[in-house]
Amino acid sequence: MQLAPEQATVQQADGSWREVDAKSVALGAQVRVKPGERLALDGQITHGRSTIDQSPITGESLPVDKAEGDGVFAGTVNATGSFEYRVTARAGDSTLARILHAVQAAQGARAPTQRFVDRFAQVYTPIVFALAVAVAVLPPLLLDGDWLGWIYKALVLLVIACPCALVISTPVTIVSGLAAAARLGILVKGGVYLEEGRKLAWLALDKTGTLTHGKPVQTDFALLGNTTEAEARSLAASLASRSDHPVSRAVAQAAQRDGINLHTVDQFEALPGRGTQGQIAGTRYTLGNHRLVHEQGLCSDALEAQLTALELQGKTAILLANTQGVLAVFAVADTLKDSSRQAIQELNALGVRTSLLTGDNAHTARAIADQVGIAEAQGDLLPQDKLQRIETALTEHGPQGKVGMVGDGINDAPALARADIGFAMGAAGTGTAIETADVALMDDDLRKLPRFVRLSRATHTLLVQNIVLALGIKAVFLVLTLMGSGTMWMAVFADVGASLLVVGNGLRLLRFK
């Protein structure tokens, strides 16, 4: 909630502007936002235009151009222009506040898991104790048996039946599994999540910062005008280096990396929502988006087709132009992590169905999903939309198939909390996401997801082995005791020996690779 400032610049009844407490601002009030300022309330722009970083709310990798009539969210950052907007939700009802409430509600909705061993021990222990008392008392009273002999048999029975091995088998195995996970860079917040990971049937993944690096880079360059590649890139980078927009920075950084020299730019001007322009060596150049080139009347059918092809790949196109025409096209995109494609392949091989949920547009979502091998992709999702998709999946898969969510941002927090298992990107993730999630991947390597599933399955195998081992040994010696062949050394082996066996077996998880 600290993302939303406590003060907002609100228009008063006499037309003046004054900073007031954001919690006291009424619906319909006019709020003014300066460049670089964070928005205090949700609303709709009434005057002006700007570029806004909405990543805290929607997870979009690139800032979004906003004009009159567009909605804005509390907690987002105004990048360049100044604008006014009409408040559409009070501070306690903003999108950011609803994210907080959704996290709290989702965490409270998860039912606690009871272990089989705990339930078993509640019945097993009193039954065994009652049986031992019966063995010690009933034969001497009813059959005139030897009190000392039958008490000895009852003591042997009690030692054999002591549930120490059964009870200790679960925590030793779970703690070994948690330690093995930590060695792999996977921090699990409780044994229940390690146990349930083997049942993972459906996994939703965020895009920005999860599948991708979250930092736009230049991916494509096409020369269109009557100039050289080096000159076109130099002109574009000269304009881009004067802007702080992430798309411009990507073009400038690519030129700097390749050692391209820059020109001096005169009469530089930022064009909010469209791009930049300036004069280089007496010629006016513009570097901007599709809208800017269209306003200049420089579009053609061939250029439109080229831009559409780039947009379908999930890339943002910017164009370098002069008064005569378009000289070059640059494409900028948020690039995939090297580990993403392999992680999805391994998850599919393990039988885990994957889905992409992102606040980015549908074209970008589909393009990224195709690159990594995800069949289902949904874009333009707000936090509550992601939460709704998780709840739908929980209904579809029921208690047997577990639902997971992977994310790194505040906008992912409600879905992370509601999922059976929430995975946060531990290095790049926000504090809210890491606090809400059940598992943190410490170096943001998605290949840790299939490792977690395999470790969970190995943990379950050893848990079953230990329970069978503990109960099996006790069953054999109990039968021998009731048949009259049981001795105290057998009882000690059945108790202490079985405990050592299950401990040793559980510790094998420490060697998990």
C-alpha positions in Angstrom: 0.0 0.0 0.0 3.0 2.3 0.3 3.2 2.4 -3.5 0.3 4.8 -3.5 1.3 8.3 -2.2 -0.6 9.7 0.8 -1.1 13.1 -0.8 -2.8 14.1 -4.1 -3.0 17.5 -5.8 -6.7 18.1 -6.0 -8.7 21.0 -7.6 -10.6 23.1 -5.0 -14.1 24.7 -5.4 -12.5 28.1 -6.3 -10.4 26.5 -9.1 -7.1 26.5 -7.1 -5.0 23.3 -6.6 -4.0 22.0 -3.2 -2.3 18.9 -1.8 -4.7 17.0 0.4 -4.8 13.6 2.1 -5.6 11.0 -0.6 -8.0 9.2 1.7 -10.2 12.3 1.9 -10.5 12.8 -1.9 -14.1 12.2 -3.0 -15.3 10.5 -6.2 -15.4 12.8 -9.2 -12.6 15.1 -7.9 -10.1 16.5 -10.3 -6.5 15.4 -9.6 -3.3 16.8 -11.3 -0.2 14.7 -11.9 3.3 16.0 -12.6 6.0 14.2 -14.6 7.7 11.5 -12.5 4.9 11.5 -9.9 3.2 8.3 -8.7 -0.6 8.3 -8.9 -2.5 8.3 -5.6 -5.9 7.2 -6.9 -7.7 5.4 -9.7 -9.3 7.6 -12.3 -9.9 8.6 -15.9 -7.8 11.2 -17.8 -9.8 14.4 -18.6 -7.0 16.7 -19.8 -3.5 16.0 -21.3 -1.6 12.9 -22.2 1.4 11.0 -21.0 3.2 7.7 -20.8 2.6 5.7 -17.6 4.6 2.8 -16.1 1.8 0.4 -15.1 4.1 -2.6 -14.3 3.2 -2.6 -10.5 -0.4 -3.2 -11.4 -0.6 -5.0 -14.8 3.0 -6.4 -15.1 3.4 -4.9 -18.6 7.0 -4.7 -19.6 6.8 -1.4 -21.4 5.1 1.9 -20.4 1.7 2.6 -21.8 0.6 5.7 -23.7 -2.4 7.4 -22.1 -4.7 10.1 -23.5 -8.0 11.7 -22.6 -10.6 9.0 -21.7 -8.1 6.4 -20.7 -8.1 4.9 -17.2 -5.2 5.1 -14.8 -4.4 3.2 -11.6 -3.1 4.2 -8.2 0.5 3.1 -7.6 1.5 3.6 -11.2 4.2 6.1 -12.3 3.7 9.0 -14.6 6.7 9.1 -16.9 6.8 12.3 -19.1 3.7 14.5 -19.5 1.4 16.3 -17.1 -2.3 15.5 -17.0 -5.5 15.8 -15.0 -7.8 13.0 -14.2 -11.2 12.5 -12.6 -11.2 10.1 -9.5 -13.3 7.0 -10.1 -12.5 5.1 -6.9 -11.8 6.2 -3.4 -8.4 5.3 -1.8 -9.9 2.2 0.0 -11.4 0.9 -3.2 -8.6 1.5 -5.7 -7.1 -1.3 -7.8 -4.1 -1.4 -5.5 -6.3 -1.7 -2.4 -8.3 -4.5 -4.0 -5.1 -6.4 -4.6 -4.3 -6.2 -0.9 -7.8 -7.4 0.0 -7.6 -10.2 -2.6 -4.4 -11.4 -1.1 -5.9 -11.5 2.4 -9.0 -13.3 1.2 -7.1 -15.8 -0.9 -4.8 -16.7 2.0 -7.7 -17.3 4.3 -9.5 -19.5 1.7 -6.8 -22.2 1.7 -7.8 -25.1 3.9 -5.2 -26.6 6.3 -3.8 -30.0 5.4 -3.8 -32.8 8.0 -1.2 -35.5 7.8 -2.1 -39.2 7.5 0.4 -40.0 10.3 -1.2 -37.5 12.7 -4.7 -38.9 12.1 -3.4 -42.5 12.2 -1.5 -41.9 15.5 -4.6 -40.5 17.2 -6.3 -43.8 16.7 -3.4 -46.2 16.8 -1.8 -45.2 20.1 -4.9 -45.6 22.4 -5.9 -48.9 20.7 -2.3 -50.3 21.3 -2.3 -49.1 24.9 -5.7 -50.7 25.6 -4.5 -53.9 23.9 -1.4 -54.0 26.2 -3.5 -53.5 29.3 -5.8 -56.3 28.2 -2.8 -58.6 27.5 -1.4 -57.8 31.0 -4.7 -58.2 33.0 -7.2 -60.4 31.2 -5.3 -63.7 30.9 -4.3 -63.8 34.6 -7.8 -62.9 35.7 -9.8 -65.1 33.3 -7.4 -67.9 32.6 -5.4 -68.0 35.8 -2.3 -67.1 33.9 1.1 -66.1 35.2 0.9 -62.4 36.1 4.7 -61.8 35.6 4.7 -63.5 32.2 1.7 -61.7 30.9 2.9 -58.3 32.2 6.3 -59.0 30.4 4.4 -59.8 27.2 2.4 -56.6 27.6 5.6 -54.5 28.1 7.1 -56.2 25.0 3.9 -55.3 23.1 4.1 -51.7 24.2 7.7 -51.3 23.2 7.1 -52.9 19.8 4.0 -50.9 19.1 5.5 -47.5 20.2 4.8 -45.2 17.3 8.2 -43.4 17.5 9.4 -44.7 14.1 6.1 -44.0 12.5 5.9 -40.4 13.9 9.5 -39.5 13.2 9.6 -40.8 9.7 7.5 -37.9 8.4 9.4 -34.9 9.8 12.9 -36.3 9.1 11.9 -37.0 5.5 10.3 -33.6 5.0 13.2 -31.7 6.6 15.6 -33.6 4.4 13.5 -32.6 1.4 13.5 -29.0 2.5 17.2 -29.0 2.9 17.7 -30.6 -0.5 15.5 -27.9 -2.0 17.4 -25.1 -0.3 20.7 -26.6 -1.8 19.1 -26.3 -5.2 18.1 -22.6 -4.6 14.5 -23.4 -3.9 13.1 -22.0 -0.6 10.0 -23.8 0.5 7.9 -22.2 3.3 6.5 -25.5 4.7 6.5 -29.2 4.3 2.9 -29.3 3.1 4.0 -27.5 -0.1 6.8 -30.0 -0.7 4.4 -32.8 -0.2 1.7 -31.3 -2.5 4.1 -30.4 -5.3 3.9 -34.0 -6.7 0.2 -33.4 -7.5 0.8 -30.2 -9.5 -1.5 -30.6 -12.6 -1.9 -27.0 -13.9 0.6 -24.2 -13.6 0.0 -20.5 -14.6 3.0 -18.3 -15.4 3.4 -14.5 -15.5 5.3 -13.2 -18.5 7.4 -10.1 -17.5 10.2 -11.0 -15.1 9.2 -14.6 -15.1 9.5 -16.0 -18.6 11.2 -12.9 -19.8 14.0 -10.6 -18.4 11.6 -7.7 -17.9 14.0 -5.4 -19.7 13.3 -4.4 -23.4 16.1 -4.8 -25.9 16.4 -4.1 -29.6 15.6 -7.2 -31.5 15.1 -6.2 -35.1 16.4 -3.5 -37.6 15.3 -2.9 -41.1 16.6 -0.3 -43.5 14.0 1.4 -45.7 15.4 4.8 -46.8 18.3 5.9 -48.9 20.9 5.7 -46.2 23.4 3.3 -44.7 22.7 1.0 -41.7 25.4 2.7 -39.6 24.1 6.2 -40.4 20.4 5.2 -39.7 21.3 3.6 -36.4 23.5 6.7 -35.5 20.6 9.1 -36.2 18.1 7.0 -34.2 20.5 6.5 -31.2 21.2 10.2 -31.2 17.6 11.0 -30.7 17.0 8.0 -28.4 19.8 8.9 -26.0 18.0 12.1 -25.1 14.9 10.3 -24.0 14.3 8.3 -20.8 11.6 6.1 -22.3 12.5 2.3 -22.0 12.0 1.8 -25.8 14.4 4.7 -26.6 16.9 3.4 -24.0 16.9 0.0 -25.7 17.8 1.6 -29.1 20.5 3.7 -27.6 22.0 0.8 -25.6 22.2 -1.4 -28.7 24.0 1.4 -30.6 26.4 2.0 -27.7 27.1 -1.8 -27.5 28.1 -1.8 -31.2 30.3 1.2 -30.9 28.1 3.5 -33.1 29.0 7.2 -32.8 26.3 9.8 -32.0 25.4 13.1 -33.6 24.7 16.4 -31.8 20.9 17.0 -31.6 19.5 20.5 -31.7 16.0 21.7 -30.9 15.2 18.3 -29.3 11.6 17.8 -28.3 9.8 14.9 -26.6 6.4 14.1 -28.1 4.4 12.5 -25.3 2.7 9.2 -26.4 4.4 9.3 -29.8 8.2 9.7 -29.7 10.9 12.3 -30.1 12.1 14.8 -32.7 15.2 16.9 -33.2 17.5 18.6 -35.8 20.7 16.9 -36.8 23.1 18.6 -39.2 20.3 20.9 -40.3 17.7 18.2 -41.1 14.7 17.4 -38.9 14.3 13.8 -37.8 11.7 12.0 -35.8 11.9 8.7 -33.9 8.5 7.5 -32.8 5.8 5.0 -32.9 3.2 4.0 -35.6 0.9 6.8 -34.5 3.5 9.5 -35.1 4.4 8.3 -38.6 0.7 8.0 -39.5 0.2 11.6 -38.3 3.0 12.7 -40.6 1.4 11.0 -43.6 4.4 8.7 -44.2 2.6 5.3 -43.9 2.3 2.9 -46.9 0.6 -0.5 -47.3 4.0 -2.2 -47.3 5.1 -0.4 -44.1 1.7 -1.2 -42.5 2.2 -4.9 -43.3 5.8 -4.8 -41.9 4.6 -3.2 -38.6 1.7 -5.6 -38.3 4.1 -8.6 -38.6 6.3 -7.2 -35.8 3.3 -6.5 -33.5 2.1 -10.1 -34.0 5.5 -11.3 -32.7 4.9 -9.3 -29.6 7.4 -6.6 -30.5 7.1 -2.8 -30.2 8.0 -1.0 -33.5 9.6 2.4 -33.7 10.5 4.3 -36.9 13.2 6.7 -37.9 11.9 9.3 -40.4 12.7 12.7 -41.9 10.4 14.9 -43.9 10.8 12.8 -47.0 9.9 9.4 -45.6 10.7 6.5 -43.2 14.4 5.7 -43.1 14.4 2.6 -40.8 12.3 0.4 -38.6 13.5 -0.8 -35.2 11.8 -3.4 -33.1 12.1 -3.6 -29.3 10.9 -6.5 -27.2 11.2 -8.1 -23.8 13.4 -11.1 -24.4 13.0 -14.6 -23.1 15.2 -16.0 -20.4 17.5 -18.9 -21.6 15.9 -21.3 -19.1 12.3 -20.6 -19.9 11.9 -22.9 -23.0 13.7 -25.9 -21.3 11.6 -25.4 -18.1 8.3 -25.6 -20.0 9.4 -28.7 -21.9 10.4 -30.5 -18.7 7.1 -29.5 -17.0 5.1 -30.8 -20.0 7.1 -34.0 -19.8 6.2 -34.3 -16.1 2.5 -34.0 -17.1 2.1 -30.5 -15.8 -0.2 -28.4 -18.0 1.0 -24.8 -18.4 -0.7 -21.5 -19.1 0.5 -17.9 -19.6 -1.4 -15.1 -17.8 -0.1 -11.6 -18.4 -1.1 -7.9 -18.3 0.6 -7.4 -21.7 -1.5 -7.3 -24.8 -2.9 -10.5 -26.4 -0.5 -10.5 -29.4 2.6 -10.3 -27.1 1.2 -13.1 -24.8 0.5 -15.4 -27.8 4.0 -14.7 -29.3 5.8 -15.5 -26.1 3.7 -18.6 -25.4 4.5 -19.9 -28.9 8.2 -19.4 -28.3 8.4 -21.4 -25.1 5.8 -24.0 -26.0 2.8 -23.0 -23.8 -0.5 -23.9 -25.4 -2.8 -21.5 -23.5 -2.1 -17.8 -23.3 -4.3 -14.9 -22.0 -3.3 -11.2 -22.2 -4.7 -7.9 -21.0 -5.3 -9.3 -17.5 -5.6 -7.2 -14.4 -4.8 -8.8 -11.0 -8.4 -9.7 -10.3 -8.6 -11.4 -13.7 -5.6 -13.5 -12.9 -7.2 -14.4 -9.6 -10.4 -15.4 -11.3 -8.5 -17.7 -13.7 -6.8 -19.4 -10.8 -10.1 -19.9 -9.0 -11.6 -21.4 -12.3 -8.6 -23.8 -12.5 -9.1 -24.8 -8.8 -12.7 -25.7 -9.6 -11.7 -27.6 -12.8 -9.0 -29.8 -11.2 -10.5 -30.4 -7.8 -8.6 -31.5 -4.7 -6.6 -34.2 -6.5 -4.9 -32.0 -9.1 -3.1 -29.1 -7.6 -3.0 -25.6 -9.2 0.2 -23.5 -9.1 1.0 -19.9 -10.0 4.4 -18.4 -10.9 5.0 -14.6 -10.7 7.2 -11.8 -9.6 5.1 -8.7 -9.2 2.6 -7.1 -6.9 0.0 -7.7 -9.6 0.6 -11.5 -9.2 0.1 -11.5 -5.4 -3.6 -12.4 -5.3 -3.2 -15.3 -7.7 -0.1 -16.5 -5.8 -2.0 -16.5 -2.6 -5.1 -18.3 -4.0 -3.2 -21.0 -5.8 -2.5 -24.3 -4.0 1.2 -23.6 -4.5 2.5 -20.1 -5.3 6.0 -19.7 -6.7 7.8 -16.3 -6.6 10.9 -15.3 -8.5 13.2 -14.7 -5.5 15.8 -12.5 -7.0 13.8 -10.2 -9.3 10.4 -10.6 -7.5 8.9 -7.8 -5.3 8.7 -8.2 -1.6 5.0 -8.6 -1.8 5.2 -11.5 -4.2 7.9 -13.3 -2.2 6.0 -12.8 1.1 2.8 -14.1 -0.4 4.2 -17.1 -2.3 4.8 -20.6 -0.8 8.0 -21.3 -2.7 10.8 -18.8 -3.8 13.1 -19.6 -6.7 16.2 -17.8 -5.6 18.1 -17.1 -8.9 15.0 -16.8 -11.1 15.8 -20.0 -13.0 12.5 -21.5 -14.1 14.2 -24.9 -14.5 13.9 -25.1 -10.7 10.1 -25.7 -11.2 10.5 -29.2 -12.7 13.2 -29.9 -10.1 10.8 -29.0 -7.4 8.2 -31.4 -8.8 10.7 -34.2 -9.1 11.9 -33.6 -5.5 8.3 -33.6 -4.3 7.7 -36.9 -5.9 10.9 -38.4 -4.5 9.9 -37.1 -1.0 6.5 -38.7 -1.3 8.1 -42.0 -2.4 10.4 -42.0 0.7 7.4 -41.0 3.0 5.5 -44.0 1.8 8.5 -46.3 2.1 9.1 -45.1 5.7 5.4 -45.6 6.7 5.3 -49.1 5.2 8.7 -49.9 6.8 7.7 -48.7 10.3 4.3 -50.4 10.2 5.6 -53.6 8.6 8.3 -54.2 11.1 5.9 -53.6 14.0 3.3 -55.8 12.5 5.8 -58.8 12.2 7.0 -58.5 15.7 3.5 -57.9 17.1 2.4 -61.2 15.6 5.4 -63.0 17.0 4.7 -61.5 20.5 1.0 -62.5 20.4 2.1 -66.0 19.4 4.4 -66.2 22.4 7.8 -65.9 20.6 8.4 -62.2 21.2 11.3 -61.1 23.4 12.4 -57.7 24.7 15.4 -57.5 22.3 13.0 -58.0 19.4 10.9 -55.2 20.9 13.9 -52.9 21.1 14.8 -53.6 17.5 11.2 -53.0 16.4 11.3 -49.7 18.2 14.8 -48.2 18.1 15.9 -50.2 15.1 12.9 -49.2 13.0 13.4 -45.5 14.0 17.0 -45.6 12.8 16.0 -47.3 9.6 13.4 -44.7 8.7 15.7 -41.8 9.7 18.5 -43.2 7.5 16.0 -43.7 4.6 14.7 -40.2 5.0 18.2 -38.7 5.0 18.8 -40.1 1.5 16.9 -37.1 0.1 20.0 -35.0 1.0 21.7 -36.6 -2.0 18.9 -35.6 -4.4 20.4 -34.2 -7.6 
